[in-house]
Amino acid sequence: MRRMQFRVGALILTPLLLAACSGPQSSHLMTSSPLAGSVARDSGDRRVLAGEWDYEETAVVLLTLDEAGNGTYEWKKGRFHTVAFSGLHWEGTWLQEENDREGHFVIELSPDLSEGAGRWWYTRIGDDRTPTAKGGTFQLTRRTASITASETPPAP
């Protein structure tokens, strides 16, 4: 009788174990993006981010980015770093030296890449690595764009 129970149990468990083992497996390796829910891969041409942008939250701050999507802004000696860019989805980190704060941002750009709606949050305030302070939302509007490698300026 015990042998029959064992066989029945094995017949029931075998398909369950096979299904569990054949499903997607998580890797112990992390992607280069520290952001939760980040884009699977960085497939966008970051050169489209280069130029000057108006960052508007409660005031307008000029953000100047290079062809890698990294740059600076004057408010609190700020720095902006692009971590991932794919399609219209843009993710990165920010740091403000003067008030010793840093965090992450996510932006969804318009189809013509001239503006975007973003959200930011803190990852550190001073020595506090788990700040409870809320972030916020912002708007970006392109002021200028750099000339990309595929564009040739007109002859003088």
N, CA and C atoms as a LAMMPS dump frame, in Angstrom:
ITEM: TIMESTEP
0
ITEM: NUMBER OF ATOMS
468
ITEM: BOX BOUNDS ff ff ff
-5.0000000000000000e+02 5.0000000000000000e+02
-5.0000000000000000e+02 5.0000000000000000e+02
-5.0000000000000000e+02 5.0000000000000000e+02
ITEM: ATOMS id mol type element x y z
1 1 1 N 0.819 -1.205 0
2 1 2 C 0 0 0
3 1 3 C 0.866 1.274 0
4 2 1 N 1.932 1.244 0.817
5 2 2 C 2.823 2.409 0.858
6 2 3 C 3.472 2.655 -0.497
7 3 1 N 3.802 1.553 -1.175
8 3 2 C 4.431 1.682 -2.471
9 3 3 C 3.491 2.374 -3.465
10 4 1 N 2.226 2.06 -3.408
11 4 2 C 1.245 2.668 -4.292
12 4 3 C 1.097 4.159 -3.983
13 5 1 N 1.073 4.512 -2.714
14 5 2 C 0.974 5.921 -2.332
15 5 3 C 2.19 6.691 -2.84
16 6 1 N 3.381 6.064 -2.743
17 6 2 C 4.596 6.697 -3.216
18 6 3 C 4.52 6.94 -4.72
19 7 1 N 4.045 5.947 -5.479
20 7 2 C 3.933 6.083 -6.93
21 7 3 C 2.934 7.164 -7.316
22 8 1 N 1.811 7.198 -6.633
23 8 2 C 0.803 8.22 -6.913
24 8 3 C 1.381 9.601 -6.601
25 9 1 N 2.063 9.71 -5.467
26 9 2 C 2.685 10.987 -5.101
27 9 3 C 3.724 11.411 -6.12
28 10 1 N 4.53 10.461 -6.578
29 10 2 C 5.553 10.752 -7.583
30 10 3 C 4.915 11.186 -8.892
31 11 1 N 3.81 10.532 -9.287
32 11 2 C 3.119 10.897 -10.517
33 11 3 C 2.544 12.304 -10.437
34 12 1 N 2.11 12.706 -9.276
35 12 2 C 1.548 14.051 -9.102
36 12 3 C 2.654 15.094 -9.032
37 13 1 N 3.718 14.807 -8.309
38 13 2 C 4.798 15.78 -8.115
39 13 3 C 5.685 15.957 -9.332
40 14 1 N 5.889 14.916 -10.12
41 14 2 C 6.802 14.999 -11.262
42 14 3 C 6.414 16.114 -12.237
43 15 1 N 5.171 16.203 -12.692
44 15 2 C 4.829 17.305 -13.613
45 15 3 C 4.997 18.682 -12.961
46 16 1 N 4.692 18.764 -11.668
47 16 2 C 4.857 20.046 -10.983
48 16 3 C 6.325 20.455 -10.917
49 17 1 N 7.199 19.521 -10.587
50 17 2 C 8.628 19.82 -10.528
51 17 3 C 9.184 20.166 -11.897
52 18 1 N 8.746 19.434 -12.923
53 18 2 C 9.206 19.748 -14.276
54 18 3 C 8.77 21.137 -14.701
55 19 1 N 7.546 21.496 -14.392
56 19 2 C 7.056 22.831 -14.744
57 19 3 C 7.842 23.9 -14.005
58 20 1 N 8.134 23.676 -12.749
59 20 2 C 8.878 24.651 -11.958
60 20 3 C 10.295 24.8 -12.466
61 21 1 N 10.914 23.709 -12.861
62 21 2 C 12.301 23.744 -13.323
63 21 3 C 12.434 24.302 -14.729
64 22 1 N 11.391 24.216 -15.543
65 22 2 C 11.497 24.676 -16.922
66 22 3 C 11.083 26.131 -17.088
67 23 1 N 10.578 26.748 -16.032
68 23 2 C 10.165 28.143 -16.113
69 23 3 C 11.345 29.076 -16.161
70 24 1 N 11.096 30.366 -16.343
71 24 2 C 12.177 31.328 -16.398
72 24 3 C 12.944 31.349 -15.079
73 25 1 N 14.238 31.396 -15.198
74 25 2 C 15.078 31.427 -14.009
75 25 3 C 15.646 32.816 -13.836
76 26 1 N 15.703 33.275 -12.614
77 26 2 C 16.275 34.587 -12.374
78 26 3 C 17.781 34.452 -12.245
79 27 1 N 18.467 35.433 -12.747
80 27 2 C 19.921 35.445 -12.689
81 27 3 C 20.368 36.151 -11.43
82 28 1 N 21.52 35.762 -10.921
83 28 2 C 22.057 36.452 -9.76
84 28 3 C 22.76 37.731 -10.176
85 29 1 N 22.912 37.945 -11.486
86 29 2 C 23.568 39.153 -11.971
87 29 3 C 22.542 40.264 -12.131
88 30 1 N 22.923 41.452 -11.779
89 30 2 C 22.046 42.612 -11.918
90 30 3 C 22.392 43.325 -13.212
91 31 1 N 21.437 44.065 -13.763
92 31 2 C 21.729 44.899 -14.919
93 31 3 C 22.519 46.1 -14.434
94 32 1 N 23.048 46.884 -15.357
95 32 2 C 23.838 48.043 -14.975
96 32 3 C 22.981 49.161 -14.393
97 33 1 N 21.689 49.089 -14.583
98 33 2 C 20.803 50.12 -14.068
99 33 3 C 20.386 49.809 -12.639
100 34 1 N 20.544 50.777 -11.73
101 34 2 C 20.141 50.542 -10.349
102 34 3 C 18.662 50.769 -10.12
103 35 1 N 17.922 51.078 -11.152
104 35 2 C 16.529 51.457 -10.998
105 35 3 C 15.61 50.262 -11.059
106 36 1 N 14.611 50.271 -10.2
107 36 2 C 13.605 49.212 -10.217
108 36 3 C 12.79 49.344 -11.497
109 37 1 N 12.568 48.24 -12.17
110 37 2 C 11.756 48.257 -13.387
111 37 3 C 12.451 48.932 -14.55
112 38 1 N 13.765 48.945 -14.57
113 38 2 C 14.471 49.648 -15.628
114 38 3 C 14.306 48.933 -16.962
115 39 1 N 14.59 49.65 -18.044
116 39 2 C 14.461 49.076 -19.372
117 39 3 C 15.404 47.892 -19.503
118 40 1 N 15.001 46.9 -20.268
119 40 2 C 15.767 45.664 -20.379
120 40 3 C 17.163 45.907 -20.93
121 41 1 N 17.275 46.797 -21.881
122 41 2 C 18.595 47.106 -22.408
123 41 3 C 18.6 48.545 -22.884
124 42 1 N 19.778 49.091 -22.946
125 42 2 C 19.959 50.478 -23.341
126 42 3 C 20.151 50.512 -24.848
127 43 1 N 19.047 50.613 -25.596
128 43 2 C 19.115 50.49 -27.041
129 43 3 C 18.961 51.813 -27.778
130 44 1 N 18.752 52.892 -27.047
131 44 2 C 18.538 54.17 -27.7
132 44 3 C 19.841 54.893 -28.009
133 45 1 N 19.802 55.762 -28.998
134 45 2 C 20.942 56.595 -29.351
135 45 3 C 20.918 57.809 -28.432
136 46 1 N 21.773 57.806 -27.444
137 46 2 C 21.777 58.876 -26.441
138 46 3 C 22.127 60.248 -27.013
139 47 1 N 22.694 60.285 -28.208
140 47 2 C 23.048 61.583 -28.792
141 47 3 C 21.83 62.487 -28.952
142 48 1 N 20.636 61.893 -29.068
143 48 2 C 19.43 62.707 -29.212
144 48 3 C 19.123 63.481 -27.932
145 49 1 N 19.76 63.125 -26.827
146 49 2 C 19.536 63.825 -25.559
147 49 3 C 20.434 65.052 -25.414
148 50 1 N 21.472 65.138 -26.229
149 50 2 C 22.451 66.22 -26.114
150 50 3 C 21.818 67.581 -26.38
151 51 1 N 22.305 68.57 -25.647
152 51 2 C 21.848 69.941 -25.838
153 51 3 C 21.379 70.549 -24.528
154 52 1 N 20.627 71.621 -24.646
155 52 2 C 20.111 72.322 -23.468
156 52 3 C 18.634 72.029 -23.293
157 53 1 N 18.264 71.785 -22.057
158 53 2 C 16.886 71.482 -21.688
159 53 3 C 16.464 72.4 -20.548
160 54 1 N 15.206 72.835 -20.568
161 54 2 C 14.616 73.539 -19.428
162 54 3 C 13.971 72.492 -18.535
163 55 1 N 14.473 72.409 -17.311
164 55 2 C 13.911 71.521 -16.296
165 55 3 C 12.979 72.389 -15.474
166 56 1 N 11.694 72.041 -15.435
167 56 2 C 10.715 72.861 -14.72
168 56 3 C 10 72.041 -13.658
169 57 1 N 10.178 72.512 -12.425
170 57 2 C 9.444 71.928 -11.306
171 57 3 C 8.728 73.096 -10.63
172 58 1 N 9.36 73.741 -9.691
173 58 2 C 8.776 74.959 -9.117
174 58 3 C 9.395 76.187 -9.765
175 59 1 N 10.559 76.018 -10.356
176 59 2 C 11.25 77.056 -11.113
177 59 3 C 11.867 76.379 -12.333
178 60 1 N 12.409 77.168 -13.24
179 60 2 C 13.053 76.616 -14.422
180 60 3 C 14.559 76.642 -14.214
181 61 1 N 15.187 75.491 -14.445
182 61 2 C 16.632 75.343 -14.307
183 61 3 C 17.171 74.821 -15.635
184 62 1 N 18.28 75.396 -16.107
185 62 2 C 18.901 74.968 -17.352
186 62 3 C 19.726 73.713 -17.111
187 63 1 N 19.468 72.696 -17.909
188 63 2 C 20.181 71.422 -17.847
189 63 3 C 20.944 71.283 -19.167
190 64 1 N 22.255 71.084 -19.098
191 64 2 C 23.086 70.958 -20.293
192 64 3 C 23.659 69.547 -20.349
193 65 1 N 23.332 68.813 -21.43
194 65 2 C 23.731 67.412 -21.556
195 65 3 C 24.672 67.195 -22.731
196 66 1 N 25.604 66.248 -22.552
197 66 2 C 26.509 65.86 -23.627
198 66 3 C 25.887 64.736 -24.452
199 67 1 N 26.649 64.177 -25.397
200 67 2 C 26.118 63.145 -26.296
201 67 3 C 25.892 61.794 -25.621
202 68 1 N 26.316 61.659 -24.362
203 68 2 C 26.045 60.435 -23.609
204 68 3 C 24.829 60.614 -22.702
205 69 1 N 24.222 61.812 -22.736
206 69 2 C 23.062 62.078 -21.885
207 69 3 C 23.452 62.456 -20.468
208 70 1 N 24.686 62.882 -20.273
209 70 2 C 25.173 63.287 -18.953
210 70 3 C 25.459 64.779 -18.97
211 71 1 N 25.294 65.417 -17.817
212 71 2 C 25.561 66.836 -17.798
213 71 3 C 25.388 67.457 -16.43
214 72 1 N 25.24 68.77 -16.443
215 72 2 C 25.191 69.535 -15.204
216 72 3 C 24.047 70.543 -15.226
217 73 1 N 23.734 71.016 -14.024
218 73 2 C 22.823 72.133 -13.859
219 73 3 C 23.32 72.943 -12.67
220 74 1 N 23.018 74.228 -12.653
221 74 2 C 23.585 75.122 -11.641
222 74 3 C 22.98 74.951 -10.253
223 75 1 N 21.732 74.552 -10.138
224 75 2 C 21.08 74.446 -8.84
225 75 3 C 21.854 73.464 -7.962
226 76 1 N 22.418 73.957 -6.88
227 76 2 C 23.138 73.137 -5.886
228 76 3 C 24.282 72.315 -6.494
229 77 1 N 24.9 72.853 -7.561
230 77 2 C 25.988 72.152 -8.281
231 77 3 C 25.534 70.751 -8.695
232 78 1 N 24.459 70.707 -9.445
233 78 2 C 23.848 69.438 -9.811
234 78 3 C 24.484 68.742 -10.989
235 79 1 N 24.4 67.426 -10.96
236 79 2 C 24.853 66.584 -12.069
237 79 3 C 23.75 65.605 -12.431
238 80 1 N 23.631 65.316 -13.702
239 80 2 C 22.61 64.455 -14.283
240 80 3 C 23.34 63.344 -15.022
241 81 1 N 22.987 62.075 -14.771
242 81 2 C 23.671 60.956 -15.415
243 81 3 C 22.641 59.989 -15.989
244 82 1 N 22.709 59.746 -17.294
245 82 2 C 21.806 58.805 -17.944
246 82 3 C 22.315 57.392 -17.718
247 83 1 N 21.439 56.523 -17.23
248 83 2 C 21.758 55.116 -16.992
249 83 3 C 21.204 54.25 -18.122
250 84 1 N 19.999 54.552 -18.594
251 84 2 C 19.367 53.77 -19.653
252 84 3 C 18.483 54.668 -20.495
253 85 1 N 18.473 54.393 -21.794
254 85 2 C 17.619 55.137 -22.716
255 85 3 C 17.175 54.178 -23.81
256 86 1 N 15.851 54.009 -23.953
257 86 2 C 15.309 53.109 -24.956
258 86 3 C 13.963 53.652 -25.409
259 87 1 N 13.826 53.855 -26.711
260 87 2 C 12.579 54.405 -27.238
261 87 3 C 12.361 55.8 -26.688
262 88 1 N 11.287 55.975 -25.952
263 88 2 C 10.972 57.267 -25.334
264 88 3 C 11.197 57.235 -23.825
265 89 1 N 11.734 56.138 -23.322
266 89 2 C 11.926 55.936 -21.886
267 89 3 C 13.377 56.236 -21.508
268 90 1 N 13.555 57.1 -20.502
269 90 2 C 14.87 57.594 -20.121
270 90 3 C 15.001 57.457 -18.611
271 91 1 N 16.084 56.864 -18.134
272 91 2 C 16.317 56.678 -16.705
273 91 3 C 17.709 57.139 -16.339
274 92 1 N 17.852 57.572 -15.1
275 92 2 C 19.179 57.975 -14.663
276 92 3 C 19.26 58.348 -13.203
277 93 1 N 20.371 58.968 -12.877
278 93 2 C 20.632 59.404 -11.509
279 93 3 C 20.96 60.888 -11.506
280 94 1 N 20.799 61.499 -10.356
281 94 2 C 21.165 62.899 -10.178
282 94 3 C 21.9 63.041 -8.852
283 95 1 N 22.705 64.096 -8.76
284 95 2 C 23.491 64.367 -7.562
285 95 3 C 23.592 65.873 -7.394
286 96 1 N 23.415 66.352 -6.179
287 96 2 C 23.587 67.771 -5.868
288 96 3 C 24.645 67.888 -4.782
289 97 1 N 25.807 68.422 -5.163
290 97 2 C 26.94 68.51 -4.238
291 97 3 C 26.677 69.457 -3.068
292 98 1 N 26.105 70.618 -3.342
293 98 2 C 25.953 71.635 -2.292
294 98 3 C 25.064 71.219 -1.137
295 99 1 N 24.015 70.449 -1.411
296 99 2 C 23.149 70.021 -0.308
297 99 3 C 23.266 68.521 -0.029
298 100 1 N 24.287 67.87 -0.622
299 100 2 C 24.638 66.48 -0.326
300 100 3 C 23.444 65.528 -0.475
301 101 1 N 22.819 65.571 -1.665
302 101 2 C 21.656 64.724 -1.951
303 101 3 C 21.84 64.055 -3.298
304 102 1 N 21.245 62.882 -3.419
305 102 2 C 21.254 62.207 -4.712
306 102 3 C 20.015 61.352 -4.848
307 103 1 N 19.754 60.955 -6.083
308 103 2 C 18.572 60.147 -6.332
309 103 3 C 18.52 59.639 -7.753
310 104 1 N 17.331 59.2 -8.144
311 104 2 C 17.089 58.647 -9.469
312 104 3 C 15.96 59.417 -10.132
313 105 1 N 15.872 59.261 -11.458
314 105 2 C 14.775 59.864 -12.211
315 105 3 C 14.335 58.927 -13.323
316 106 1 N 13.101 59.119 -13.767
317 106 2 C 12.531 58.425 -14.919
318 106 3 C 11.783 59.464 -15.727
319 107 1 N 11.98 59.453 -17.045
320 107 2 C 11.332 60.42 -17.934
321 107 3 C 10.704 59.675 -19.099
322 108 1 N 9.493 60.074 -19.467
323 108 2 C 8.857 59.604 -20.696
324 108 3 C 8.835 60.783 -21.657
325 109 1 N 9.539 60.641 -22.772
326 109 2 C 9.643 61.716 -23.754
327 109 3 C 8.483 61.693 -24.743
328 110 1 N 8.228 62.849 -25.338
329 110 2 C 7.227 62.944 -26.398
330 110 3 C 7.791 62.274 -27.655
331 111 1 N 6.926 61.865 -28.593
332 111 2 C 7.397 61.183 -29.807
333 111 3 C 8.422 61.986 -30.615
334 112 1 N 8.346 63.309 -30.577
335 112 2 C 9.323 64.117 -31.323
336 112 3 C 10.558 64.47 -30.484
337 113 1 N 10.643 63.924 -29.263
338 113 2 C 11.787 64.117 -28.356
339 113 3 C 12.032 65.573 -27.966
340 114 1 N 10.999 66.408 -28.048
341 114 2 C 11.17 67.819 -27.72
342 114 3 C 10.815 68.14 -26.272
343 115 1 N 10.132 67.214 -25.593
344 115 2 C 9.747 67.449 -24.207
345 115 3 C 9.492 66.112 -23.524
346 116 1 N 9.359 66.181 -22.208
347 116 2 C 9.1 64.958 -21.469
348 116 3 C 8.53 65.236 -20.095
349 117 1 N 7.878 64.236 -19.55
350 117 2 C 7.348 64.292 -18.19
351 117 3 C 8.174 63.335 -17.345
352 118 1 N 8.639 63.827 -16.197
353 118 2 C 9.521 63.01 -15.377
354 118 3 C 9.105 62.931 -13.923
355 119 1 N 9.715 61.976 -13.248
356 119 2 C 9.519 61.771 -11.816
357 119 3 C 10.897 61.535 -11.212
358 120 1 N 11.154 62.11 -10.045
359 120 2 C 12.429 61.913 -9.359
360 120 3 C 12.175 61.516 -7.914
361 121 1 N 13.19 60.881 -7.3
362 121 2 C 13.106 60.514 -5.891
363 121 3 C 14.515 60.47 -5.312
364 122 1 N 14.562 60.523 -3.984
365 122 2 C 15.833 60.484 -3.266
366 122 3 C 16.307 59.052 -3.052
367 123 1 N 17.634 58.867 -3.126
368 123 2 C 18.242 57.62 -2.679
369 123 3 C 19.202 57.889 -1.517
370 124 1 N 19.558 59.168 -1.346
371 124 2 C 20.432 59.539 -0.232
372 124 3 C 20.272 61.019 0.065
373 125 1 N 20.189 61.34 1.366
374 125 2 C 20.242 62.72 1.838
375 125 3 C 21.288 62.73 2.936
376 126 1 N 22.44 63.345 2.662
377 126 2 C 23.532 63.305 3.632
378 126 3 C 23.95 61.871 3.887
379 127 1 N 23.996 61.472 5.146
380 127 2 C 24.37 60.109 5.518
381 127 3 C 23.194 59.134 5.486
382 128 1 N 21.989 59.651 5.305
383 128 2 C 20.793 58.807 5.303
384 128 3 C 20.639 58.119 3.948
385 129 1 N 20.831 56.812 3.913
386 129 2 C 20.738 56.032 2.676
387 129 3 C 19.331 55.468 2.446
388 130 1 N 18.412 55.721 3.36
389 130 2 C 17.013 55.297 3.193
390 130 3 C 16.088 56.456 3.546
391 131 1 N 16.21 57.554 2.81
392 131 2 C 15.406 58.729 3.158
393 131 3 C 13.915 58.499 2.926
394 132 1 N 13.117 59.09 3.786
395 132 2 C 11.661 58.994 3.635
396 132 3 C 11.094 60.225 2.938
397 133 1 N 11.933 61.227 2.696
398 133 2 C 11.487 62.439 2.006
399 133 3 C 10.985 62.081 0.613
400 134 1 N 9.901 62.713 0.212
401 134 2 C 9.298 62.437 -1.09
402 134 3 C 10.085 63.121 -2.193
403 135 1 N 9.954 62.607 -3.379
404 135 2 C 10.527 63.226 -4.567
405 135 3 C 9.494 64.132 -5.196
406 136 1 N 9.442 64.13 -6.502
407 136 2 C 8.491 64.988 -7.18
408 136 3 C 8.396 64.691 -8.662
409 137 1 N 7.661 65.53 -9.345
410 137 2 C 7.502 65.417 -10.788
411 137 3 C 8.039 66.68 -11.439
412 138 1 N 8.366 66.576 -12.714
413 138 2 C 8.917 67.722 -13.431
414 138 3 C 8.615 67.592 -14.912
415 139 1 N 8.839 68.672 -15.626
416 139 2 C 8.705 68.717 -17.08
417 139 3 C 10.05 69.105 -17.677
418 140 1 N 10.391 68.527 -18.798
419 140 2 C 11.589 68.908 -19.55
420 140 3 C 11.151 69.442 -20.901
421 141 1 N 11.793 70.514 -21.338
422 141 2 C 11.541 71.056 -22.663
423 141 3 C 12.884 71.34 -23.31
424 142 1 N 13.072 70.85 -24.515
425 142 2 C 14.332 71.039 -25.22
426 142 3 C 14.501 72.5 -25.642
427 143 1 N 15.666 73.04 -25.37
428 143 2 C 16.025 74.373 -25.866
429 143 3 C 16.772 74.251 -27.18
430 144 1 N 17.836 73.453 -27.176
431 144 2 C 18.656 73.268 -28.369
432 144 3 C 19.057 71.814 -28.447
433 145 1 N 19.535 71.414 -29.607
434 145 2 C 20.054 70.059 -29.783
435 145 3 C 21.441 70.157 -30.391
436 146 1 N 22.308 69.251 -30.012
437 146 2 C 23.626 69.189 -30.627
438 146 3 C 23.493 68.6 -32.018
439 147 1 N 24.479 68.86 -32.863
440 147 2 C 24.502 68.244 -34.188
441 147 3 C 24.99 66.82 -34.002
442 148 1 N 24.223 65.86 -34.491
443 148 2 C 24.625 64.463 -34.336
444 148 3 C 25.608 64.091 -35.435
445 149 1 N 26.26 62.97 -35.278
446 149 2 C 27.272 62.519 -36.215
447 149 3 C 26.713 62.347 -37.622
448 150 1 N 25.424 62.035 -37.741
449 150 2 C 24.835 61.799 -39.055
450 150 3 C 24.459 63.097 -39.759
451 151 1 N 24.463 64.202 -39.065
452 151 2 C 24.117 65.482 -39.668
453 151 3 C 25.378 66.239 -40.043
454 152 1 N 25.376 66.833 -41.208
455 152 2 C 26.506 67.634 -41.642
456 152 3 C 26.051 69.083 -41.722
457 153 1 N 26.791 69.99 -41.075
458 153 2 C 26.373 71.403 -41.138
459 153 3 C 26.544 71.933 -42.566
460 154 1 N 25.734 72.927 -42.934
461 154 2 C 25.821 73.477 -44.289
462 154 3 C 27.176 74.167 -44.509
463 155 1 N 27.625 74.186 -45.746
464 155 2 C 28.887 74.851 -46.073
465 155 3 C 28.744 76.353 -45.88
466 156 1 N 29.831 77.028 -45.489
467 156 2 C 29.741 78.495 -45.275
468 156 3 C 29.568 79.276 -46.551
